Structures are given as C-alpha cells and as structure tokens.
Amino acid sequence: MKTRPVMSSFPVSENVARMQSSATMAAMQAAQALRASGASVCDFGAGEPDFDTPENIKQAALRAMEAGRTKYTAAGGIREIQRAIIELYRRDFGTEYEPTEVMATAGGKQAVFNAAVTLLNPGDEALIPKPYWVTFPEVAVFAGAKPIFIETEETDFVLTVSQVERGITPRTKLLILNSPSNPSGRVLPPAEFHRIMELTAERGIYVISDECYLRFVYPPGEVFSAASLLAELRSRLCIAGSLSKTYAMTGWRVGYSLAPVEWTKAMLKVQGHSTSNANSIAQWAAVEALTGPQNSVATMLGEYTKRRAWLLNELKNIPGFKCAEPEGAFYAFPDVRGCLNKELKTSGEFSQRLLEEEQTVVTDGAGFGAEGFIRISYATSMEQIQEGVKRIKRFAEKYN
Ligand SMILES: Cc1ncc(COP(=O)(O)O)c(C=O)c1O
C-alpha cells in the first residue's frame, strides 16, 4: 500500500489560520511561568474572580453526583436550569421567555460562539466596537465573516449610536455589544443602548449582547439587560450570559443564551454536534446558584467596590496614566501613552518590561484593539493590588 508523504506542517483550515491566539491567556501563562521560577508576582492579568465558588453551589453539585445526575442532558440543558434562567429574567427584567428560547451552554463563550456561527456567512460583516473582548473578532473570522471595528476612543470607549451608524454597510449582519465591557469596564447607558437597538432593528441587523458582567455595575449605575427592551427591539437579539463571574464559577463552564426560537433551534444543532450539552453536574450547581441565596454575590460585589475605589484613586497619581472611570466589570483600562518614549514604544513593551523589571502582570491593550492602553484586573486581593500599584508607580516614574 502506498501512503501519502508525511505533512511538513499541519494543513490548518484558512479560517482558523486567520484566528489569533488569546492575549489574555498569554498574560496568564506569563504569570504562571514567572511564579514557577519562584518570583513574587503581582498578577493583574486574571479575568476571573479570586473568590472560591460559594459553598451552597458546591453542595448542590455534590448532591447531583450522589443522585446520579451524571449523564447526558438535553442539548439545551435540563428543564430546571431553563426555568431558573427564565424566572430570573422575569423577576429582574420583566421578560417572558419560553423554554424554546433558552439554552444552557458550556460558558458564555459557547453562547457567543453558537450565536455567531449560526448567523454569519463568508462575506458578511460583523460590527465590533473597540476595545473588544478578544474572542469576538475570532468567532466572526471562524465563521468566514469580516470583523469591522468601531472606534470609540473619542467617547472614552462608551459606544454611541452614531458610531454604530457610521460602521454599517449593506453587508452588515451582526453587531456585538458587551456592557459592562471587558476590557474597558465602561457601561453603555441604557438610553444609548435603546437607541442602538432601534437602529439595528430598523436596518435588520442582528445583535449579540454579551452580558457576562451583567451584575457588576457600581453605584450610582444600575444593572441593565437588553432583555428589558421592548419585544420589537429584541426580535434579532441573542443574549449571551454567564455564571462564571457572577458566582465565581469560571471552571464549571456554565452560561446560557436567550434568543428567538429559530435562532435557538440553529444553535441547538451546533451545540448538539459539538459539546452535546453543558456539564450535567455543573447545570445542577447552576440551578442552585440562580435560585438559591444571593448573598455571596453581594459580598463579592462589596469587595470589588472597595478595591475599585482604592485603585482608581491611586491610578490618578501615576505619572503618564489617564484612566476613564470604569462603571462596571472588574477592570481598569488606563491609557499609558504618557509613559511611552524611545525606550518603551508600545503598550506591549510597557507590559513586557513591567513583567521583567517589577514581576507585575497586566494585559496589553493591543490584544483588545487598543494599543497604548493596559488592562488591570482588580479581581485579586487588596494586598496584591496595593503591592502591585506600588510597583507600577515605581516603573512609570522610572520611564517618565
Ligand atoms: C466579555 C466576556 N464574555 C464572555 C466571557 C466568557 O465567560 P465564560 O467563562 O462564561 O465562558 C468572558 C470571559 O472572560 C468575557 O470577558
């Protein structure tokens, strides 16, 4: 038998070849490598809560295992999780979603992925405001579509309806919104959200609203979901939600989508042939998270609130830094261009040298489409934040 010669390199598909690796994962790996070498690292890279998953949620998972709830579930999830999501949105946002419009997914990331690949065709354009969560352009590229970026620096990264309007072409099929935003922490004011949804409804453009940081809005801001908009503004809307951040459940992999029936049917096909269903035990844990006591969420929020206030105040005193106030999520996204010079030309070099010279990890804004900025996650202890800020300040003073 004649066999084909061994490939010199793997013939990766064109769409995947065009995808970028995750900048946030790279920052995490850099921190891990440095820690393994014994260095005392201050890590502002993590995009996940530093809190443990609340005990009541863990106990629910244990009970699920003991009860033998360890088998495949329906692709869209167990009835109980669908009901819990519907009920939560009814209570908090006054909506009446049907089970045929809800799916449990393996994290919010899978909800975004399902929604994008079921909609986009080669040649379509997907509007993505800058700075963006790293995954958004990659799912569009994976589907063969073209990401079209919307510049928002003129409004300190708060998207406006006129910025969206400028990006629309006859090929625009999708707009991806993310408020509160990763990486900027900025929140889209509800009235502007409303105007943007009116525009997309008028132009027949679909919208994915990534509400992964839904609960992380700091006073005087208020929690807002696109679900609370009038039904006629939601006929082309898919909400991608997540339990990862709200309940400190990043490793459990549970999220959900809320979308019109036909869109959901298409997403069920994709999920049914990829992951089948979200982890059954994690789904039962999620039911407890969504329907059980919510005091752990309030406790975590209280802690983030304190850290945020302290951090924002300190960032003002770092030479060369400028930081618009993030109203949500757990990130600050300062402009560090005031620190750049012949020695430090880019925010990438800034981040790399900060790592080497001060063993402090931040994420370069370039990966989010915002060269000149860095993302500082305050999902880490107050002591770490205080020590890390001291180091960043020392570093910035050295290069100013
Ligand atoms: C904006 C945004 N959406 C979705 C996710 C994915 O979360 P999950 O763990 O639910 O997949 C993240 C995680 O960092 C995120 O920042």
The ligand as an SDF file (V2000), in Angstrom:
LIG
                    3D

 16 16  0  0  0  0  0  0  0  0999 V2000
  -16.8670   39.6840   27.7830 C   0  0  0  0  0  0  0  0  0  0  0  0
  -16.7860   38.2430   28.1140 C   0  0  0  0  0  0  0  0  0  0  0  0
  -17.7090   37.4110   27.6220 N   0  0  0  0  0  0  0  0  0  0  0  0
  -17.6870   36.0960   27.8870 C   0  0  0  0  0  0  0  0  0  0  0  0
  -16.6950   35.5630   28.6730 C   0  0  0  0  0  0  0  0  0  0  0  0
  -16.6880   34.0800   28.8460 C   0  0  0  0  0  0  0  0  0  0  0  0
  -17.0730   33.6470   30.0390 O   0  0  0  0  0  0  0  0  0  0  0  0
  -17.3930   32.1320   30.2770 P   0  0  0  0  0  0  0  0  0  0  0  0
  -16.4380   31.6720   31.3410 O   0  0  0  0  0  0  0  0  0  0  0  0
  -18.7950   32.1210   30.7390 O   0  0  0  0  0  0  0  0  0  0  0  0
  -17.2150   31.3850   29.0080 O   0  0  0  0  0  0  0  0  0  0  0  0
  -15.6920   36.3710   29.2050 C   0  0  0  0  0  0  0  0  0  0  0  0
  -14.6080   35.8080   29.9960 C   0  0  0  0  0  0  0  0  0  0  0  0
  -13.6090   36.4140   30.2740 O   0  0  0  0  0  0  0  0  0  0  0  0
  -15.7510   37.7670   28.9190 C   0  0  0  0  0  0  0  0  0  0  0  0
  -14.8470   38.5990   29.4280 O   0  0  0  0  0  0  0  0  0  0  0  0
  1  2  1  0
  2  3  1  0
  2 15  2  0
  3  4  2  0
  4  5  1  0
  5  6  1  0
  5 12  2  0
  6  7  1  0
  7  8  1  0
  8  9  2  0
  8 10  1  0
  8 11  1  0
 12 13  1  0
 12 15  1  0
 13 14  2  0
 15 16  1  0
M  END
$$$$
